[in-house]
């Protein structure tokens, strides 16, 4: 077997093993833009908003964007003002070719978004990588953030050092990461990833595949995936996890028992560490409860918000 064929086969296997690692991009509603970051290097974050009431900020996972909230956001908007934000490098947000794509980098931009929009009494809803971003915000000691963020909802979120899919290793490898983004068609990448992320892949539509694949045609989006993969498990994540016990915010932790990406044991451990948390299982889903079981997920979140 020739070397190029071997590389392609390895990349294909990696995509199939990666779960939601490539669940990519789309958009909920019309995009607006907020300028965040340092004045010397401003960055536009795309977001959509709907509904009225106390604010709920939705933070998507690795490779995703606000398209992932297409089912959940309209339900929550019946009682709340919902902001679905595209993280830096994803969706319609700016995609600079720098290296600042860590959990802390993204959390700082979301914090700036919350301040710029003058949001108070905020509920953060984070999925997977976005849940990690939400945890970083909850650990932020600055009064301007602590006074605004009041509740957390964490969906199948990264939280502790864990075994990561082989795909991340390939993205982190010089040259091979770039090859993996150029050899395989984005539509193949998106469908393969969704099949692992979903428990019932019959729910995956052509529209979903197209929406998740479209931004992967952008060099900036490919760069963002590679840089995020390199930093998705921070070297100091263990030390950060030791601080979870200091988070006193009311927290709802939702998990799919069939999650192949972030196992349910992570959720149970997080529940033990967060002193004011509730843990609930959403059955009939893989890594994406808000996509496969949006009504059950929305009911759980609304019941939690009604209590707090």
N, C-alpha and C positions, 0 to 999 in steps of 0.2 A: 504494500500500500504506500502511495506517495505521501510525502510530508504534508502538502496542502490539504489532501483529502483527510488525513489524520486530524489535522487541526480543525477542519470543518466539523468532523464527527464529534470531536471532543466538545466543541462549542455547542453543537446541537444537544448533546447529552447534558451539558451544563444548563442550558435554557430549560430543559425538561425537568431538571432536578431543582431548579431555582425557586419553584413555587411562585410567589407573587413578586419575586425580585424584579420582574420587568413589567408588572402591572403599571401601565404608563398613563397616558394623558388624555384629557378631554376638557370639557367645560360645562358648568351648570349655569345656564342663563347667560345674559350679556355681561361681559367683563368690564369692570371699572379698575382704576389703578390708584394705588397709594404710593407716594414716594417715601422710602424709608432709608435707613442707614446713615452713615456719616455724610456731612455736607460735601466733603471732598470726593466721595464716591457714592453718589445717590443711586438707588436701585428702585425700579418700579415693580411692586407686587400686584399681580392681578387678583381680583376678588369679585364675587357676586354677593348680593345681599337681597333678602326677601323677608317679609313678615314684619311684625311689630311686637315689642315686648322686651324683656331682659335679653341681653345679647348672648348668643351662642356662636363660638368661633370653631369652625371645623378645620382640622389639620390632617391632610392626607398622608399616606404612607410612601415608602420608597418607590420611585418611578411613577407614582400616580399624580393626580391633581384633582380639581374639584369635580370632575366627571364622576368620580367614585361616589359622590354624595347625591347623585341624581335622584335616587329613591328616597333617601332619608331627609334631605334638606326641605323639600316641600311639606313633609309631615310636621317637622319641628317648627316650620315657619307659621303654622296655624296658631301658635302660642308664643313665639319668640321671634326676635330679629336675628336672623341667621346670616352669618358671614362665612362663605366658603373661600378659603384663601389658597392660592397657588404658591407653594414655597419657591424660593429662589431656585432658578434652573428648571422649573417645571411648568407645565401648562403654558399660559400666556405671560408669565412673569419673565423678567429679564434673565438672561443666561450668560453671565460674564464668564470669560475663560480664565478664572482664577481658581484658587484651591480652597476657598472658604465655604465649604459645604458640610461642616460638621453639625452635630446636634446643637451645640452651643451657638454656632454661627446662625443657624436657622431660628433658634429660640430668640436671639437678640433682635432679628428682623421682625418676628411676630410680635415681640414685646413693643417694638417701635410702632408697628401697625396699630396695636391696641391703644397706645398713647396718642398717636396722631388722629385716630378716630374718636378719641375721648370716650372710650368705652369703660363702663363700670359695671360691677356685679356680673362679671363675665364667667360663663361656663366654657371651659376648653374641652372639646371632643377630639381626641387624637387616635388615629389608627396606625398600628405598626410603628414605622419610623416616626410618624407624626405623634404617636403616643409618647415616644422618647423625647420629642421636642416639648410636649406638654409637661412632662416630668421636669425637664430643665427649667421651664418657666415657674413651676411650683417650687423649685429650689432657689429661685432668684430672691435674694434678700433685699433688693432695692425697694424702698417704700412705694415708689411710683407703680411698681408691678404688684407687690403684695397687697396693696389696697384695692386693686382692680380685679384680680383673679380670685373667684370665690368657690368654684367647684371644678372637679375634674371628672371626665368620662374617658376611660381608656379601653380601647377595643384591640384585643390580640396584639398587644404592644411589646416592643422590645424594651427590656428593662435591666437585664443582667448579662454578663458574658455567657455566650452559648455557642454551640456549634453552628456555623453559618453555612448556607448552601454553597456548593462548589462554584456556582456562578460568580460569587463575590471574589473568590480567589482568582478566577480568570480575569475579571474586570480590573483587579489590582495589579496584574502582571503587565509590566511594560510591553508595549507592542501588541501582545495577545489581546488585551482589553480592547484596543482600537480595532483589531481584526474582527473580534466578536461582534462589534457594532456595525461593521461594514459588509461582512460576508452574508449574514442572514437577513432576509427581508423583514422589516419591522412587523408586517402582518403575521409572519410565522412566529416571531418572538412573542408577540402579544397573545396569540391564540395558545401557544404552548404554555406560557406562564399562567394564563387564566385557567387552563385545564387542571393545573396543579393547585391553584389557589381556590378553585371552586370544588365543593363536594359533589355537586350535580352539574356537570358541564353542559347538560342540555339547556341550561338557563343562559348560556353564553350566546349572544346574538351577533350577527354580522356588524351591526352598528357599534356594539361594544368593542369588537376587534378593531374596527376602523378608527374609533375614537382613541383607543389606547395606542394604536400604532402610529397615528399621524405625526405626533411631535418627534418621534424617533427618526424622522427624516431630517431633523435639524442637527447640525454639528454641535450647537450649544447644548441641546438636550442630551446628546451622547456624552459630551464632556461632563455634564452634571451627574449622570449616572455613574461614570467612572470615579469621579471625585467623591461622591457620596459613598460608594462602595468601599473606597479606601479608608473612610473615616466612620463607617456605620457602627462599629464597636469601638468606642474611644479607649485609649490605653488606660484611662483613669475611671472606666465605668464601674469597676469594683468599688472604688472609693466613693463615687457618686451614689452608688446603691446603698452604701452604709448610711447615707443621709436621708434615705426615704422615710425612716421612722420619724423624722422631724416634720414631715408634711402633715399638717392637721386639717387640710381642706376636706370637706365631704367628697368622697370619691366613689364612683361606680366603675367596677371592672367587669367588662363583658368579654366572654370567650367562647369560641367554637371548639367543642371537644375533638373534632376531626382535623384541627389545624396541623398541617405538616411543616409549617414554616417556623412559627413560634409556639412550641408545645404548651399545652394547658398547665403543665407544672409551673411554668413561668408565671402564669396568672395567679395560681394559688399561692406561690411564694410572695408575689407582690401584695396580695391581700393580707398576708401575715405581717408584712412590713409596714403597710400603710394603716395607721391606727384608727382612722375614721373612714374605712372603706367597706363597701358591700361587693360581694363577688356573685356573679350570676352567669349561668351557662345558657347560651343560645344554641339549641340543637338544630341539626339539619343544615349545617354550613361548614365551610372549610376555614379559610383565613379571612374571609370577608363577610362578617355578619350583616353589615349594613347594605351589602349588595344582594346576598342570597336570602336573608331573612329581614328585610327592612321594616316590616310591620312589627315583628316581635322586638326588634332592636329599638324602634321608635317608642313602643309602649314601655319598655324597660327604662329608657332614658327619661321619658315624660313622667313616669311614676317617681323616679328619683328626683327630678326637678320639683315636682309637687311637694315632696317631703322636705326639700331644702330650699 
